[in-house]
């Protein structure tokens, strides 16, 4: 489940389009019927970039502007009325639903794909699998050296996402389960930064979405009852991979025609083919 080179290129191109479009638009939220603004999860970002590009190819009158920032940022933008669609790799909180409703923006939830939080290390690290308990102890600081989990005699450098990340929040719920993180954990604001940091640091461990798997880092299996489970599409969809989650978009319950038709495209067989082609698990 690897993000294709074409998707990464498209991401760069469309981010440039974003800056130009924002300069002309003045501010988000003041859109015409054929403009759609979407922001949020960096896990969902390359998928939404590709879906938007494909959709605009056949809908020349529609402009879709996509930006990242993290799930929390996307949902906050939706509440504030500065986007039309929020991308999120976690479910919206009750407090966020209430905040949106108080501003006459009751959100509708749409599951657009499934993903597995992937554990990565430097390619030179000989550790090939970790249990959920070991992951918790590494991220809490109870396990500090790779030799304690069958690796080299090197101190573990723990890399994670920041507080705006839905990936980090889901990992906290599924793996940490109330246990606090070690206080020297390195946080990054984007998935790409986690990948880069891990690829450059022989001591590092990080977490990313499954669709982001690249050869510059090594994917570590999660050991479940003695079986090493990789974050493949089959294992994610079946729930065998223990850190699997849904990916969401949130829009107004009564969206504009342009937003409604774009969401229908995302959930259509054509849109879900894009999901699968980019390495995410389709709904």
C-alpha positions as CSV (number, residue, x, y, z in Angstrom):
1,X,0.0,0.0,0.0
2,X,2.3,2.7,-1.2
3,X,1.5,6.3,-2.3
4,X,2.3,6.5,-6.0
5,X,4.9,9.0,-7.3
6,X,2.1,10.6,-9.5
7,X,0.1,11.4,-6.3
8,X,3.2,13.1,-4.7
9,X,3.7,15.2,-7.9
10,X,0.1,16.1,-8.0
11,X,0.2,17.2,-4.4
12,X,3.1,19.7,-5.2
13,X,1.3,21.1,-8.2
14,X,-2.0,21.5,-6.5
15,X,-0.5,23.2,-3.4
16,X,0.8,25.8,-5.8
17,X,-2.6,26.2,-7.2
18,X,-3.9,26.6,-3.7
19,X,-1.7,29.6,-3.0
20,X,-2.6,31.3,-6.2
21,X,-6.3,30.7,-5.7
22,X,-6.3,31.9,-2.1
23,X,-4.6,35.1,-3.1
24,X,-7.4,35.8,-5.6
25,X,-10.2,34.6,-3.4
26,X,-9.4,36.9,-0.4
27,X,-10.4,34.5,2.2
28,X,-11.9,31.0,2.6
29,X,-15.6,30.5,3.1
30,X,-16.8,33.2,0.6
31,X,-17.2,30.7,-2.2
32,X,-19.4,30.7,-5.2
33,X,-21.5,27.7,-6.1
34,X,-18.7,26.2,-8.2
35,X,-15.9,26.6,-5.7
36,X,-15.1,24.0,-3.0
37,X,-12.6,24.5,-0.1
38,X,-11.4,21.5,1.8
39,X,-8.8,21.3,4.6
40,X,-7.5,19.0,7.3
41,X,-5.9,15.6,7.7
42,X,-2.5,15.2,6.0
43,X,-3.2,11.4,5.9
44,X,-6.3,12.2,3.7
45,X,-4.5,15.0,1.8
46,X,-2.9,13.2,-1.1
47,X,-6.1,11.2,-1.6
48,X,-8.2,14.4,-1.7
49,X,-5.7,16.0,-4.0
50,X,-6.0,13.2,-6.5
51,X,-9.8,12.9,-6.2
52,X,-10.1,16.7,-6.8
53,X,-7.8,16.6,-9.8
54,X,-9.7,13.8,-11.4
55,X,-13.0,15.4,-10.7
56,X,-12.0,18.8,-12.1
57,X,-10.9,17.1,-15.3
58,X,-14.5,16.2,-16.1
59,X,-16.1,19.2,-14.3
60,X,-14.4,22.2,-15.8
61,X,-16.7,24.7,-14.1
62,X,-15.7,23.5,-10.6
63,X,-12.7,24.6,-8.6
64,X,-11.5,22.5,-5.6
65,X,-8.9,24.0,-3.3
66,X,-7.2,21.6,-0.9
67,X,-4.9,22.2,2.1
68,X,-3.6,20.2,5.0
69,X,-2.9,21.2,8.6
70,X,-4.2,18.1,10.4
71,X,-7.6,16.7,11.3
72,X,-8.1,19.2,14.1
73,X,-7.4,22.1,11.8
74,X,-9.9,20.9,9.2
75,X,-12.7,20.4,11.7
76,X,-11.9,23.8,13.3
77,X,-12.1,25.4,9.8
78,X,-15.4,23.7,9.2
79,X,-16.8,25.0,12.5
80,X,-15.6,28.5,11.7
81,X,-17.1,28.4,8.2
82,X,-13.8,28.7,6.4
83,X,-14.0,25.4,4.5
84,X,-16.8,23.4,2.8
85,X,-15.3,19.9,3.6
86,X,-13.1,18.9,6.5
87,X,-10.8,15.9,6.0
88,X,-10.2,13.9,9.2
89,X,-8.4,10.7,10.1
90,X,-10.4,10.5,13.4
91,X,-14.1,10.8,14.2
92,X,-15.4,14.2,15.0
93,X,-15.9,14.8,18.8
94,X,-19.3,15.5,20.4
95,X,-18.0,18.9,21.4
96,X,-17.0,19.7,17.8
97,X,-20.4,18.6,16.6
98,X,-22.1,20.9,19.1
99,X,-19.8,23.8,18.2
100,X,-20.6,23.4,14.5
101,X,-24.3,23.1,15.2
102,X,-24.2,26.3,17.2
103,X,-23.0,28.1,14.1
104,X,-25.7,26.6,11.9
105,X,-23.2,24.1,10.4
106,X,-24.5,20.7,11.5
107,X,-21.9,18.3,10.1
108,X,-22.7,15.1,8.1
109,X,-20.1,12.4,8.3
110,X,-18.9,10.4,5.2
111,X,-16.5,7.5,5.4
112,X,-14.4,7.7,2.3
113,X,-11.6,5.1,2.9
114,X,-9.9,2.9,5.4
115,X,-6.3,3.1,6.6
116,X,-3.9,1.5,9.0
117,X,-1.5,3.4,11.2
118,X,1.9,2.1,10.1
119,X,4.9,1.7,12.4
120,X,8.1,2.7,10.6
121,X,11.8,2.5,11.5
122,X,15.1,3.3,9.8
123,X,15.9,0.7,7.1
124,X,19.0,-0.4,8.9
125,X,17.0,-1.5,12.0
126,X,16.7,-5.3,12.2
127,X,13.5,-5.2,14.2
128,X,10.7,-6.6,12.0
129,X,7.7,-6.7,14.4
130,X,6.4,-5.3,17.7
131,X,3.5,-6.1,19.8
132,X,0.9,-3.5,20.9
133,X,2.3,-3.8,24.4
134,X,5.8,-3.1,23.2
135,X,4.6,-0.1,21.1
136,X,2.9,1.3,24.2
137,X,6.1,0.8,26.3
138,X,8.3,2.4,23.6
139,X,6.1,5.5,23.3
140,X,5.7,5.8,27.1
141,X,9.5,5.5,27.7
142,X,9.3,2.2,29.6
143,X,11.3,0.6,26.8
144,X,14.2,3.0,25.9
145,X,16.7,0.8,24.0
146,X,16.2,-1.2,20.8
147,X,18.0,-4.1,22.3
148,X,15.1,-4.7,24.6
149,X,12.9,-5.7,21.6
150,X,15.5,-7.6,19.7
151,X,17.2,-4.7,17.9
152,X,20.6,-3.0,18.1
153,X,22.0,-1.5,21.3
154,X,20.8,2.0,20.6
155,X,18.5,4.4,22.5
156,X,15.1,4.7,20.8
157,X,14.2,8.1,19.3
158,X,10.4,8.3,19.4
159,X,8.8,10.4,16.7
160,X,5.1,11.3,16.6
161,X,2.6,13.8,15.2
162,X,1.5,16.9,16.9
163,X,-1.8,17.5,18.8
164,X,-3.7,18.5,15.7
165,X,-3.2,15.1,14.1
166,X,-6.0,12.6,13.9
167,X,-3.4,9.9,13.3
168,X,-1.8,10.7,16.7
169,X,-5.1,10.9,18.4
170,X,-6.2,7.5,17.1
171,X,-2.8,6.0,18.1
172,X,-3.3,7.5,21.6
173,X,-6.6,5.8,22.0
174,X,-5.7,2.4,20.4
175,X,-2.2,1.9,21.6
176,X,-1.5,4.2,24.6
177,X,-4.9,3.6,26.3
178,X,-4.4,6.2,29.0
179,X,-0.7,5.8,29.4
180,X,1.2,9.1,29.0
181,X,3.8,9.6,26.3
182,X,7.5,10.0,27.2
183,X,8.4,13.6,27.7
184,X,11.2,13.7,25.2
185,X,9.1,12.6,22.2
186,X,9.8,14.4,19.0
187,X,6.7,15.8,17.4
188,X,6.2,16.7,13.7
189,X,3.4,18.6,12.1
190,X,3.1,16.5,9.0
191,X,3.4,12.9,7.8
192,X,6.2,13.8,5.4
193,X,8.3,15.2,8.2
194,X,7.8,11.9,10.2
195,X,9.0,9.9,7.2
196,X,12.0,12.2,6.6
197,X,13.1,12.2,10.3
198,X,12.8,8.4,10.5
199,X,14.7,7.9,7.3
200,X,17.6,10.0,8.6
201,X,17.8,8.6,12.1
202,X,19.0,5.1,12.8
203,X,17.4,5.2,16.3
204,X,14.0,6.4,15.2
205,X,10.5,5.0,15.3
206,X,7.5,6.8,13.8
207,X,3.9,6.3,12.8
208,X,2.3,7.2,9.4
209,X,-0.8,6.3,7.3
210,X,-0.4,3.0,5.3
211,X,-0.7,4.8,2.0
212,X,2.4,6.7,2.7
213,X,4.7,3.7,2.9
214,X,7.9,4.3,1.0
215,X,11.3,2.6,0.6
216,X,13.2,5.2,2.5
217,X,11.8,3.7,5.7
218,X,11.0,0.2,6.9
219,X,7.5,-0.9,7.8
220,X,7.3,-2.9,11.1
221,X,4.6,-5.6,11.4
222,X,2.4,-5.6,14.5
223,X,2.6,-9.0,16.3
224,X,-0.9,-10.2,17.2
225,X,-0.9,-13.4,19.3
226,X,2.3,-14.6,17.7
227,X,1.3,-13.7,14.1
228,X,3.1,-10.8,12.4
229,X,0.4,-8.6,10.7
230,X,1.3,-6.0,8.0
231,X,-1.0,-3.1,7.2
232,X,-2.2,-4.5,3.9
233,X,-5.6,-3.6,2.3
234,X,-7.0,-7.1,3.2
235,X,-5.8,-6.9,6.8
236,X,-7.1,-3.4,7.3
237,X,-10.6,-4.1,5.8
238,X,-10.9,-7.4,7.8
239,X,-9.8,-5.7,11.0
240,X,-7.0,-8.1,11.5
241,X,-4.5,-5.3,11.6
242,X,-5.0,-3.9,15.1
243,X,-4.4,-0.2,14.3
244,X,-7.0,0.2,11.5
245,X,-9.3,3.2,11.2
246,X,-11.7,4.9,9.0
247,X,-10.9,8.1,7.1
248,X,-13.7,10.7,7.0
249,X,-14.8,13.9,5.4
250,X,-17.3,16.2,7.1
251,X,-19.6,18.6,5.2
252,X,-22.8,20.5,6.0
253,X,-25.9,18.4,6.3
254,X,-27.4,20.6,3.5
255,X,-24.4,21.2,1.3
256,X,-24.3,23.2,-1.9
257,X,-25.0,21.3,-5.1
258,X,-21.3,21.4,-6.0
259,X,-20.2,19.9,-2.7
260,X,-23.0,17.2,-2.8
261,X,-22.0,16.1,-6.3
262,X,-18.3,16.0,-5.4
263,X,-19.0,13.8,-2.4
264,X,-21.2,11.5,-4.5
265,X,-18.2,11.2,-6.9
266,X,-15.8,10.3,-4.1
267,X,-18.1,7.5,-2.9
268,X,-18.9,6.2,-6.5
269,X,-17.0,3.3,-8.0
270,X,-14.9,5.7,-10.0
271,X,-13.9,7.6,-6.9
272,X,-13.3,4.5,-4.9
273,X,-11.0,3.3,-7.7
274,X,-8.8,6.3,-7.0
275,X,-8.9,5.4,-3.3
276,X,-7.6,1.9,-4.1
277,X,-5.1,3.1,-6.7
278,X,-3.4,5.4,-4.2
279,X,-3.0,2.7,-1.6
280,X,-5.9,3.3,0.7
281,X,-8.6,0.6,1.4
282,X,-11.9,1.5,-0.3
283,X,-15.2,1.5,1.5
